[in-house]
């Protein structure tokens, strides 16, 4: 028989607001007294197969059409059902992609197929019995109300219009309704048993397991609008009100796609983390016994399946999938939102790290898969990133490149951070922290200033410690040793003060109207040394120092440290390239810079120090003028 998808049906229906394609096909089949498969065949929804009979062609309605129809099928379907192209397109869930990003990621395929991504959509549908009764109009009294598209989204668990949680299963056969057939994936149908009789759209189309027949499949046929005692009946009015208020917040976000675009991605990631670390989240964010009880039952069922012989591989996906029951899903998502809505970034970090540690220990493969696929907001990314001594790290099994993001929302770049923060910054923000170190040492201030610069680079770039040290041109071993020394000399409760003080430095740096490009200054002076003529001018009238070449090199180191705000230990005149092998005279030069040009240097040395600082200001001005020229290097590597 030739496919008749181009014909126009003698009767049709106008789609209801928010109606899904499966719901529309069921109502249309009921109106014209045909099976859903026959409607699919007549409207072009069923793909033609040349090598199969008509009966085989009518067997399934492609499950991918739940999301969207391809252009050719759309045209044929709209014409046959007497719909405009806009009406036909509105029946697909693709119009929810902008509001619900997980759905967009599940449908990002050029061939029209839908990837089975957890939390993107449910092939089965939750439902509100009162909505299925319709609004009382003649057409809805005859064919029922709309099966809503949104009921296929895991984040929709309640009907705010009728003030109740949605149902998940048929009250008679106790199985999900409107689910795709369980045949091979390529023949999954978005309507169950579409070739069977045209039941009313509000009747259950699951197979009746009590009827055995070789010739035909008997369907359950239970009326889904019938009064029932639902699992949520035990909820108090306050708990139901909390769920309904939460559902309204979700619905508002589905309407406003520009508000907090990563909201659903964050909510889903935290919900999965809660399941992987259950029941730890209850200690952090307690819930009422009714709310937590529904989650307990859900998790007990999963763990029971996992312990069954041979089922771990099959059932392991349930550890991160949304609960099928509306009440369990509502409790899980509400707790996820509560954990996401903590007051400060530090509190979010402590919460997420606690859950992540347990999730990794209990289900490490599932946890790592969760992080690999996470597309989450910057605050949650920062909270999930593992740290060591206050710095992001990739040297743990829990780490992931996706989690390496800047930890400060500012405008300064890594190029604008010196090797050690300037003395005036240190005195304003970090001197008090240094005084709290348990072991007095003349090196403490240098350790703190160096660690602060490393932390600023990490805040601006999201790089781990080793990368931060390379950006600043500091040996990685020195960076690690610096933090180790500070950790040994710092009480645990004081380390938070260090991070808070560095954040104050970051805010001060970010507000500067003109920031210095210290990277360019270091690059400009990479092969620089005070010339003989300049040294004669600098030491004029200072007979002890005039013409002494060793003093000239030490003076060059002093100028370099002043211009670059750098650490004299890593000056190119001391070490090859700043981080390579020490030069043969490095020890002597460093001793001279400390003894002759320090704060307490006597006589001629004090006078030369003042001249060197003035000379350094001139060199800095030249460096900055060169940096402003087109083509100069201004960005960090």
KEDREN-367418 format. One record per residue (C-alpha): residue in three letters; x, y, z. Coordinates in steps of 0.05 Angstrom, whole numbers, plus 5000, padded with zeros to 4 digits. Layout:
<recs>
AlaXYZ...
</recs>
This chain:
<recs>
Unk500050005000Unk502750684982Unk504151165040Unk498551675044Unk502252185086Unk500452725036Unk492952665047Unk488753115091Unk484852795148Unk477252905143Unk477253125216Unk482653415261Unk483853775327Unk487154425347Unk493054305395Unk491954505467Unk496754985502Unk503254625521Unk500953965492Unk506053435473Unk506153065406Unk504352385439Unk498352715474Unk496053035410Unk496552375370Unk492552015425Unk487052545423Unk486852555347Unk486551795344Unk480751795393Unk477052325352Unk477451945286Unk476651255319Unk483350985293Unk489450695327Unk495351175340Unk499450765290Unk494250885236Unk494351635251Unk501951615247Unk501551275180Unk496351745151Unk500052375175Unk507052145155Unk509752065226Unk511451335213Unk517651275168Unk516450875105Unk520250225098Unk520449935027Unk522549245051Unk516949175101Unk509449085098Unk504549615117Unk503249265183Unk510649295200Unk510850035181Unk505150185230Unk508849855287Unk512150465320Unk512251215322Unk519651415326Unk521351625397Unk525852195373Unk519652545347Unk517752695419Unk523053245415Unk522353495343Unk520253285273Unk524953325214Unk522853865163Unk519953375112Unk515852995164Unk513753665195Unk510953895128Unk507053255115Unk504453205186Unk502053935188Unk498553865121Unk495053205139Unk492853455208Unk490654135182Unk495654505226Unk500055095211Unk507554955211Unk508055355276Unk502654935310Unk506054295288Unk512954525311Unk510054745379Unk508254015394Unk515653825399Unk519653905463Unk525154265424Unk521754925440Unk523854815513Unk531254745496Unk532855485508Unk529755465577Unk532254775596Unk539554695572Unk540153945589Unk534853805536Unk538854205484Unk545153785499Unk541153145491Unk538653345422Unk545153625395Unk545753135337Unk545353275263Unk541652635246Unk535652785290Unk537052245341Unk536352385415Unk541952185462Unk539751855526Unk542652345575Unk540552305647Unk536152885669Unk534953135597Unk527952855591Unk523752255611Unk520851805558Unk515251655607Unk510852215631Unk508452445699Unk501352705699Unk496053085736Unk489452695736Unk485353335741Unk488953645681Unk487353015640Unk479953115655Unk480153755615Unk477154435626Unk469854235616Unk469354475544Unk465653995496Unk472053795459Unk475753655523Unk469853285554Unk470052825494Unk477552735486Unk480752965551Unk485753495569Unk492853575546Unk498653125562Unk503553685576Unk510453715546Unk513453945611Unk511253315646Unk516952965609Unk522053415644Unk524953125708Unk524553805742Unk516953835736Unk513853455794Unk507653855814Unk501554175783Unk501254875812Unk494354985780Unk491154415819Unk495754475880Unk498253755879Unk504253325863Unk504152955796Unk502852215790Unk508251765762Unk505051075754Unk498350765736Unk494550595800Unk492549925772Unk498749625737Unk503750035780Unk508150205719Unk510150855685Unk505251135634Unk506451415565Unk513351095563Unk516950905499Unk516350175482Unk521949735508Unk523649425441Unk530249565406Unk532350285411Unk531450425337Unk524150205341Unk522250545406Unk515450865400Unk513251505434Unk506351195443Unk505850515477Unk502949955433Unk500850445378Unk497849905334Unk492849715388Unk485849985399Unk484450725404Unk483550795479Unk481451455510Unk487751905517Unk486951875593Unk487151105596Unk493450705612Unk496550375550Unk501149905588Unk500649165572Unk495748795617Unk500248275649Unk494247875673Unk491747725603Unk495647225561Unk494247205486Unk498346985426Unk494147385376Unk493948075407Unk496448495465Unk491248675518Unk492149365548Unk491249575620Unk486050105602Unk485750385673Unk482651075676Unk488351535699Unk483552085720Unk480251645773Unk480851875846Unk486651535881Unk490651535945Unk497351815923Unk504051715957Unk504352455973Unk497952436015Unk502052406079Unk505253086065Unk503253636113Unk500354266084Unk506854636099Unk511054116062Unk506354126002Unk506654876002Unk514254856002Unk514154385941Unk509154815904Unk513055455918Unk519355105893Unk515654865830Unk513355575816Unk520555815820Unk522555285769Unk516855485723Unk518856215726Unk525956015705Unk523055615647Unk519556255625Unk525456715635Unk531456415598Unk536156995615Unk535656925690Unk541356505719Unk542556095656Unk546455555693Unk541055445745Unk538554775719Unk545554515705Unk547654685776Unk541354395806Unk542153735769Unk549553675785Unk548453785860Unk542553305859Unk546952765829Unk552352925881Unk547152845936Unk545352155911Unk552651935904Unk554252165976Unk547651986009Unk545852086066Unk551352596082Unk547253176054Unk542053086109Unk547353266161Unk548953906123Unk541854096106Unk536653726148Unk529653596119Unk523053396150Unk522052646162Unk516852596106Unk521452926055Unk527652546075Unk523651896081Unk521751906007Unk529051985988Unk531151436036Unk526250956003Unk528851155934Unk536151045954Unk534750395990Unk531550125927Unk537650315885Unk542650005934Unk538449375939Unk538749295863Unk546249425863Unk547348855912Unk543548365869Unk548047885831Unk549748125762Unk545748765766Unk551049275786Unk552949455715Unk545749505692Unk542949885752Unk548950335767Unk546150895723Unk540550985773Unk545651285821Unk545651925780Unk538851885746Unk532752285769Unk527951915815Unk521851665777Unk517051835834Unk515052565835Unk515552635911Unk522552345914Unk524852785856Unk521753395889Unk525353255955Unk532053145919Unk531553785877Unk529254205936Unk535253995977Unk539854135917Unk537054835912Unk537954945987Unk545254725983Unk546455175922Unk543355785957Unk548355846014Unk550456546034Unk557856546015Unk562656225965Unk566755946022Unk560655596052Unk558955315983Unk566055065976Unk565954706044Unk559254386028Unk561154145958Unk567953895980Unk564753486035Unk559853155988Unk565053065932Unk569952715979Unk564652206000Unk561952125930Unk568951975904Unk570251465958Unk563551115950Unk562551145874Unk568951415843Unk567451235771Unk560451545773Unk563252165807Unk568752265755Unk563652165700Unk559252695732Unk564953195733Unk567053025662Unk560153195636Unk558753795681Unk556854445648Unk555854865710Unk556455575735Unk563155885755Unk561455905830Unk559755165831Unk565854995789Unk570155365840Unk566755005897Unk567954315866Unk575154445847Unk579954065893Unk585054505929Unk591454385966Unk593954916014Unk588955415985Unk591055295913Unk587554925857Unk590954265840Unk590653745786Unk594953245823Unk589152855854Unk584852315825Unk578952755838Unk581553345797Unk579053515727Unk581154045676Unk573954295673Unk574554535745Unk580554985733Unk577255665726Unk579056355753Unk576956425826Unk576157185825Unk571357585782Unk575958165764Unk579458515707Unk586858455725Unk590957935688Unk596657485709Unk601457955672Unk599658495722Unk601858085783Unk609158165806Unk613457595832Unk612557855903Unk607058345920Unk609559065934Unk611559236004Unk605959746013Unk600659225993Unk603758746042Unk603759246099Unk596459436088Unk593658736082Unk598358176103Unk602958426157Unk598058226212Unk597757516184Unk605357466184Unk605457646257Unk601057046272Unk606056546244Unk608456086299Unk615856086279Unk619256776276Unk623856856217Unk626657416175Unk624157026114Unk616857016136Unk615157676101Unk618357426036Unk614556766041Unk607957126051Unk609157635995Unk611157075946Unk605156635966Unk600457235957Unk602957345886Unk602056605870Unk594956635898Unk593357255856Unk595556895792Unk591256305810Unk585256765824Unk586057085755Unk587556465714Unk584755845750Unk591555505741Unk594255025793Unk600555205834Unk605654935785Unk602755345728Unk602255965772Unk609655915788Unk611455865715Unk607356475698Unk611156865751Unk617756555728Unk618956245797Unk621655535803Unk616155045820Unk620254755876Unk620955445908Unk613355565903Unk611854895937Unk617155005990Unk614355696005Unk607355426018Unk610154846058Unk613955326103Unk607855756113Unk603455156128Unk608254916182Unk608355606213Unk600955756206Unk595255506250Unk589355216210Unk584555756232Unk589456306209Unk590156046138Unk583256316122Unk585757006142Unk591256946089Unk586156786034Unk581657356058Unk587457846058Unk589557645988Unk582457765965Unk583058465993Unk589458555953Unk585758305891Unk580258805900Unk585259375908Unk589059145846Unk582659085806Unk580459795823Unk586960115801Unk585660585742Unk592360395712Unk595659735726Unk603059565713Unk604859025663Unk610158675705Unk610958115655Unk613058605601Unk617958935649Unk621158265664Unk621558105590Unk624358795574Unk629958705626Unk631357975612Unk638358125584Unk639358805617Unk645059055661Unk647359755680Unk652259995628Unk659360235646Unk657660955630Unk651160935670Unk654860625729Unk660161175728Unk654561695730Unk651061335787Unk657461275829Unk660161975815Unk662762265880Unk662861585914Unk670161375911Unk669260705946Unk664160455895Unk666360805830Unk668660325776Unk667959685817Unk664759175769Unk662058705823Unk658259285854Unk655459455785Unk652358765778Unk649458805848Unk646759495832Unk643559215769Unk639958685810Unk637259225856Unk634559625797Unk631458985767Unk627858825833Unk625259545838Unk622759575766Unk619558885764Unk617558835838Unk621258175831Unk625057705877Unk632457825871Unk633557065877Unk630456995808Unk633757585772Unk636857365705Unk643457645731Unk643157135788Unk640156535752Unk640056365678Unk633256595652Unk631156735724Unk629456005739Unk635455625712Unk642255475741Unk645555985786Unk651356375758Unk658156255788Unk658256935823Unk651056905846Unk652756805919Unk657357425921Unk652357855883Unk646557665929Unk650757795991Unk652658485964Unk645358665949Unk643558506020Unk649558796056Unk650959416015Unk644159625991Unk639559416047Unk635659886092Unk641459966141Unk647060036090Unk652160556114Unk655261176082Unk656361166008Unk651960546001Unk645860916028Unk646961475978Unk647860985920Unk641460625941Unk637461275933Unk640561395865Unk639060685843Unk631760765863Unk631261405822Unk634661065764Unk629760485770Unk623860965764Unk626761205698Unk627660495672Unk620560315693Unk617860915655Unk621560695592Unk618959985600Unk611760215607Unk612460685547Unk615060105506Unk609359655530Unk604160145504Unk606860105433Unk602859675383Unk605258955379Unk608458945448Unk607358335493Unk602158495545Unk598757845561Unk601057285606Unk603556645573
</recs>
